[in-house]
Amino acid sequence: MTIRAYTQADIQSMVEIWNEVVQEGNAFPQKEKLDSTSASGFFGGQSYTAVAQEKDELVGLYILHPNNVGRVGHIANASYAVKAKYQGKGIGRALVEDSLKQLSKYNFRMLQFNAVVASNTRALALYEKLGFERLGTIRGGFAKDDGSYEDIVSMVYYVADK
């Protein structure tokens, strides 16, 4: 598997992967799916966007960008997506590890996740194995498609400590 910066030729596959996660409704805050036009602007507007490629197929991606602006612009945020049929094969871990390597290249001192859905236990366990710390839980912070609410966990990874 190769992880590399995305190209415009990757957009359609990226849209499919991203929208699969959006449609599942249990990880990303977005409700609206991307199309090729909106995806070009969205992925191009990130500090860094990478794809995971297995042979000739894109199997995952991530975006990396500032979590906020100005005096806290040194804090990054990221989102990861892996094609459903490839989940559980280490692709997510490889994407997270690659994103951690990119942090200093973009002058980020830490990576903060604002909203890891509490039932996403595989992601939470992975992040903790990689050195992320839990900052706290926000009760009912994630609105589910069925009208219910689920807790979210905020996490941080400090580059300066590594």
N, C-alpha and C positions, 0 to 999 in steps of 0.2 A: 504494500500500500504506500502511496505517495501523498504527502500533504503539501500543497502548493498554493500560491496566490491564484485567485480565480481569474478567468478571462471572460470576455463577452460571449465566447462560444459555449461557456458553461451555464449561461443564464437559464435556459429552459429546464435543464436537469436540477438546478438549484431551486427553481420555483416549485418543482414537484416535491422535492425533499422538504422545503420550508412549509409548503401548504399542507403536507401530510401531518406535520406537527401541529400546525394551527388548527386543522380540522379535528384532531384528537381532542383538543380543548382541555388539556391537563398539564401544560407546561409553559407555553408562550402566552403573554398577556394579549397579543393581537387577536382580533376576531376576524379581521378582513384578510382574505387571501391576496397574494401577489399575482400579478400577471407579468408578462415579459417586459412591458413598458415600466410599470411601477417598480419591478424588481431591479431593473438597471439603475434607477436612481437610488433605490434603497441600499443595495449592496455597494454601489459606487460611492455612496455617502459615508461609508464607515472608515475608520482609521485603517483597518486592515480586514480583508475578507479572504478566507482560505477554504479550499475544498479538499476532501479526501477522495482519492481516486484509486480504485482497485481494477487493474487491467484497463479496460476502456470504459468503465462505469464509475460515475460519481456516486459515492455511498454516504457522504456526509459533508458538513460545512460548518463554519463558525464565522461570526462577526465580532469585531473588537472595536470599541469606540469609547470616548469619554463618558463617564457616568453623569457628569454635570459640567459646568463651565467655570471659568475664572479661577478663583482661589482653590477650587476643588477639582480642577480639570486634570490633575495628575492621577486621579482615581479612574481606572478603567471599568468597563462593564463588558460582558460578552454573552452571546447566546450560541448554543450548539444544537445541531440537528443531525440525526443519523437516520437513514432509511430504515423503516420498520423491520424489513427482513434481514438487516445486518446488525440489529441491536444485540448486545451481549457478546460481541466478538472483539472488543477492545478498541473499536473505532472512536467511541466517545472519549475514552482515556487519552488516545493519541491526539485528538483534537484539542483537548484541554491542555495537555502538556505542550503542544505546539504554541497555543495562545500564550502560555506563561513565558515561553522563550521570546515572544514578540513584545512583551511589555516594555522592557527597557529601550528597545528600538524606537518606541513611540513616546518615550519620556514618561511612562506611567510608573508610579511607585507602588501601586497596589491594584488588585482586581477585586471589585465588590459585586456580589450578586444581590440584588435587591429583593428578589422574589422567587426562591426555589420552592415549588409547591411541596408541601410536607409529605404527601403520599408518593413523591418521586424519590423513594428511599434508595434506589440504585445510584442516582445522581448525588444525593447527600453523602452516601458512603464513599463514593469516588472522590468527591471534593475534599472530604476530611482526610482520606488516605494521601492526597496530594499536598496537604498542608494548609488547607483552608480552615478558618475558625468560624464557628457560629457566633453571630452577633446577637441574635434574638429571634423570637417568633412573633409574627403579626397575626393575631387571631382573626380569622375570617377575611384575610386579605386578598384572596383569589376568588373571583366570581366564576362559578361553573355554569355551563350551558343549561343545566336543569334548574337554575335559579338558586341553588345552594351556594354556600361559601366554604372555602377550605383555608386552613392556615398556610402561611408562607414563612420561609426561613431566610433571613439575611445572613450572608457569609462574606468573609474577606480573606484575601491572600496578600501577604506583605512581601513585596520584592526586596525591600531594604533589609529584611531579616534573613534573606537567603544567601 
